[in-house]
Amino acid sequence: MILKDLYSPAFYNQLADNLRSVDKNFDKQAFLKEIFTPDFEQKELKERMRHTTLVLHRFLPPDFGDAIQILELLMAEYRRNNFNENSLPFMFLPDYIELYGIDELDISIKALESITQFISCEFAVRPLILKYGNTMLDQMIRWSRHENWKVRRLASEGSRPRLPWAMALPMLKKDPTPILPLLENLKNDPNEWVRRSVANNLNDIAKDHPDLLCDIAQRWKGMSKETDWIVKHGCRTLLKQGNAAILRLYGLDHTDIVLTNLWVAPEVKTGDKLSFSFEVENRQSRQQVIRLEYGLYYRKANSKLARKVFKISERTYQPFEQASINRAQSFKLITTRKFYIGEHSLSIIVNGNETETRTFYLTD
């Protein structure tokens, strides 16, 4: 199914029926008529979401608080009918807060706390952070102690300095210290999705403040199995960058690790896979953790090369142990990456140390 088709006639019919159940003044037929405009089929997923928000606003009370009460009743109606929560089409609920609640902080806070337990609200909270600064961040610290894990996750995910596909939070990219208390509160959270969000938040921080992330990693590492996972996942960008402090923290020394027989296919067609292989040996008389990665230097539109690092493996090698590695990198056409015909390069990275490089050609 194409994602935009989640906003289907069946979805809108059910939405309108449920709205009519909770609001006797709701006009189902007029609502559906305004939803299905002549250009509706051409709208993509986010456009349909925003279109739903805008149309719905015209059928709800003009007072934001009154409108939120109806949306609360709507969620209760869906729950009463055992409808699947976290369903993507309900993005219009947090979008409604983002569009119409920016000047109603107290009501928006309560609405976000409630609605995020039905559909995640990390995008909608960010305009409030931008407008209200520490007042909103203090609220998110309080949310980090909430009994519901979805609210706790909102505290971490919504405050990520570099949340993908979301509006930027420049002040947190510049200075993330205001969000450190909520991350401290959540580092031992019993819920995996909350811990994963904490790790992603740390990884965002690492991109602008690597030294701060190194300090956090040194303090948190060893507290528990769960916290160790958070630290390692939060350090993934620094590991890929070969950050010396993080490599030392994980004992990733490249001394006496030998790479041989690197082979990279000289040519690959767009849509196919590039094959490559090499051998690695631990030449120390003690066991050693070896992290293997490869750097793919993609050719860009300006003919320059830009590196993206991919992990191969990370495990303990016994004294003088050897291993043969065979891998393939896909050049299948995808919407998130454009390939350019011509010379590319591939390198092998051993414990953060980039070793040999080979060139290859991408053809059409």
SULSUL-V992575 format. One record per run of one state. SS is the DSSP state (hx for helix, st for strand, lp for the rest). FROM is the first residue (numbers start at 1). LEN is the number of residues. Records with the same first field share a line. If there is no record, write none. Layout:
# SULSUL-V992575
SS=FROM-LEN / FROM-LEN
This chain:
# SULSUL-V992575
lp=1-2 / 7-2 / 23-5 / 36-4 / 43-2 / 58-6 / 81-7 / 101-4 / 116-8 / 133-1 / 144-5 / 159-11 / 175-2 / 187-5 / 209-1 / 221-4 / 235-1 / 242-2 / 250-7 / 265-2 / 270-3 / 283-5 / 300-5 / 318-4 / 331-3 / 335-2 / 338-4 / 351-2 / 364-1
hx=3-4 / 9-14 / 28-8 / 40-3 / 45-13 / 64-17 / 88-13 / 105-11 / 124-9 / 134-10 / 149-10 / 170-5 / 177-10 / 192-17 / 210-11 / 225-10 / 236-6 / 244-6
st=257-8 / 267-3 / 273-10 / 288-12 / 305-13 / 322-9 / 334-1 / 337-1 / 342-9 / 353-11
